[in-house]
Structure formats: C-alpha cells, structure tokens
Amino acid sequence: MTEVPEQNAAEDLGAEWDIVDLPVAEVHELFVILGKALRAHQLYDDNNPVRQRFTESLRQAFRKLWQELDHLTLHIEEDRILLETEVVYANDNRSESLAFLFFKDGVREITFLQGIETQELDKFLAVLQKARKLSPEGDDLLTVLWDEDLINFRYQYIDYLSEGVDLPEAGSGNSEMEMQQVLEGELSEEGEEDAQAQAAGAAEPAPASVRQEDFNPTLYSLDPREKEIIAGEMEKETNRDLRKDVLAALFDRLEEPHLPERQSEILGILHQLLPNFLSRGALVGAIMVLKELRVLEATQGILDAHGVKEAQEILDEASSAETIRELIQALYDGTVRATPQQLSAFLQFLRPGAIAPLLRASEMVDHRELQAVIRKSVQGIAGRYRSAVVKLLDEEDPVVAAGAARLAGQMGIVEAGPGLARLLSHDDPAVRLAAVESAAVLKASTAAGALRDTLDDPVRDIRVAAARALGTLRYQPAAATLADIVTGKEIRDADITEKVAFFEAYGLVGGEAAVSTLDRLLNGKGFLGRKEHSEVRAAAALALGKVHSNSSRAALEEAVADEDPVVRSSVSRALREEEGSDA
C-alpha cells in the first residue's frame, strides 16, 4: 500500500479509538447525508436552494462529528466502508457505490480532517461528481484528487502493478573465495586481449563508424528565448478557439462578391450553424454570425439580391417567436448556460419580430437576473424599431399589450398616445393599468380624455392611477368630473389612499376654482353642525396644499388647531408643502 505524499504532515493522526467509543451511528448518518448531498450536487445548480440545503446538512453532520473526534479515518473495501471493524457504509450497486468509486482506483484508506466542512466541502463534492463521470480511458480518481490538492482530506492507495507480486527474498550470497576466482578470471581475459592488440601493432586501425562528434548536443539545442517562443506558440495553439477561426474564414469568403454561388453555399452553412449554436448555448458563435449578417445586409455591393434575401431570412428566423421561446425556456431550465453579457449581446442583434416574445418573456419569467437582461435587451431593440412598439399596443395577447404599453412609457414614445387611449377600455385590468401609468409618464394629451372615462373603472388600482395621471397632466376638462366625485357619496366608502388620490387630483386640476369646495369639505358644517368624516377632511386638506394660493392657505390655517389629530396632521403636511413651493 502506497501513501500519498503529504506536505509537512509529520505528525500522526492520533491514537486508535476504543472500539466501544466509536461513533458508528454518527458516521453512518454522515454517509447517508453525503449521498444525498452528492446527488443534489449532480442534479442542481450552485444557487439552487435544494442543493444548498443538503450541503448545509452535510456541513452540520461534520460539525456534530467533530464534537467527538478530531479526525475521521476510514478503510475502503470493494462494496463497503469501515470505521475500524464497524461497517458505516455499504452498497452493492457499483454505479452508485461510494465505496467502489474509491476502491476501483486503488484508494484503500481515507481521512477527513477538521476544516473540510468550512473550507473544502464544495470542492470535495465536485471531485466525487467529476470522478463518477470519468471515462475508463481517461483520468482516474487519484488524478482528480491530485489536481485539487485538498488539505483537509487525505488518502492512501495501492499501486496495481505491484499488488499481488511476491518479492524474492535475499539469499546467502557468494563466498569471498568465489568472488576472488571470478576476479582472477576477468584479469586473465584482459591480458589476452592486450597481447592480441600489440601483435597487430603495425596494422592500420579500422575507421570508426560512429564518432563522438556525431553526438554533439550543441548542434541541435535551442537557446532559452527560442524555447520560450516555442512554448508560447504551443500554448496559443492549444487554447485556440477553432470555432472562431472557422467562422472567420467563412466570413472572409462570404465577403467576396465575385463568387455569388459560394456566398450562397456559405449562407446555407450559417443557416444550419445558428440553431446549432443556440441549442448548445454557444452564444458567442451565434453572436458572431448575427453580427456578420447585419453588416452584410447593411453594406451594399457585397451580396446580390438573392444573398441579401437569404441573410434576411436567417435574421428573421433567429428573431422568430418560436426561437425566442425555446431559448428563454432553455435558459430558465438551465439546459443552456450563458452570462448576462452574452445574452444581452445576442438579443441586441434581433429584429422587430423578437420584441413580442421577449416582452412576454419579460412579463412571465420569474428569474430576476434573466428578467432584467431581457427587459434591457427589449429596450435596445425597441430603440431601433420604435414603430414596432406602437403596433404591439394592438396585440391580442394581453401580456404583450401590457408590456408594450409599459415599454412605450419607459422609452418616451409619444406616438403611442392614441394606442394607449384605446387600451384604457381593454378587457384585461392589467392592460388598462399599464396604459394609465404610461399615459401619465408620457403626459399624452391624446389619452387624457380616455383617462377621465377611466375614473369609474371597476378596479380600484386603475381608478387611483387614472386620478393621479389626470392630476399630473392637469387636464382641465376633468375638473367637473373630479368635483362630482369628491362631493359624491361613493368616495366616502373608498379607502384613504383612493380618497387622497382623487382629492389631490381635483386640487391640481381645479386650481383656485376648487378652493371653495375643498374649504367647505375641510372646515364646513352640516345642517346639524356636524363636520365631514375625518378621512374626507384630511384628504381635502392635502388637496388644498396642491393649489398654492392665498385662499387655499387661509383655508388650511383655519384648521391648524382642529381637534381631530388626523386632520391636524394633514393640514400641517399641506402647509409645509406650500411653504416648500414658495421657497
């Protein structure tokens, strides 16, 4: 049995345990958890909560074990693992057995040291997972362990070449007299050879067929600089991305306008390569193809009419709804891996047809990082094709229509005003809400009339958003409608947020003309001397704070010392707002 060299590991790992005190149950439980953690490591990504939970359980199992031990040494057999003489792990299925995983590559003893659970647990699990995937003709577990150089995991292994070979035992040897006889025989043979050489003294020596000069290493050696150059070239060749070089060669030939037939053949190759790249997650190659096609499409004189049509077909297919759906699903499932930078670079080369499926994906996907990349990419495409966003406002899919409405507001596409007005009567509440919010951002006067009609929408959030939008737009024709609402009975049953939204909108839209109504609601009394409800009065005070006039300030100052604390608080807030506007 051969022991792996260990740096500065002169100390023994400790004395033998007493068989009675062996923590067999704890070690057995450790291997049960290790098996689950290894399976989770194999099935899930690094940030998956299931994988993290099993890894943390394994870490806790080690910590529990270290309360009784300072290290854990185990012996490996073909189908089981032993703690001294006690079996702590057994599995007859070789494809799943941890014992056989170590045994088949010669490992006969393993030792876990304290610290593996905090410093090297993920690396240890990665080693086991990689070892399970190794091909018979490739590296083995020992090679993987050697590469990782784990500090808190030690192992001993046997050399298969020497296993089972009986070494010969030393004999008694020759006696001194026998050795003397052999020496005398050798000396006599040398004397005879010298005599024969002297007898042939005058004879011409035969020319040597091999000369010492033939083995002069200086003739074929390299100086240090030459060796460095060769090593650099070898490393460059080893790391060279052949796919990139092949694509570059195809692009060079594609830019030769005098050979249209070859151009068509290369375009056909690229047409086949692009979906292949996408299915394997090779977005760098796909980006190179799309970038080259965009350049060729925009540059006159390189491709003929047929070539331009072929290039456009490739770009259209890459931007199709089906392609985008498959790509987003693959990214979400993890079957295709790409960095946010790669995905963003790929999406920016797509055409208007990609906006709708990307909008839908940005609304539906629940992966935050992926969602952020998609939304940023959609804005990049929409920036080049603003008219396509306006057209998507009429999309039948409510998810796409709502996304297009929000996108129009974010990008300031003022041409979307009429489309947003149409969406305010859409059947889907989410679409109506998106249209209201975007109309407010765009300050689209073309949608203001429709916003006024939305004040009685059955959905509370839409009513609130519409009131705030009209206040932002200061749409004067809505003043009468807002006055009817704030003085009506239905607003009394609304929550405080809705009351404030409508009252403040009335103050912004009505201006000085609204002061008398708001003053009456804040300070006035009814037939029996009773004032309005506390929330109505508070909302009226906040609305007066939006008017910024002498009369509105006078109405507020009249209620500064009101008995109702809610009203006093709203009055103080409104006065502070007026003072801030004056400054």
Beta strands, then each sheet from edge to edge (+ up, - down):
strand 1: 2-3
strand 2: 71-76
strand 3: 80-83
strand 4: 86-90
strand 5: 107-113
strand 6: 153-157
sheet 1: 1+ 6- 5+ 2- 3+ 4-
end
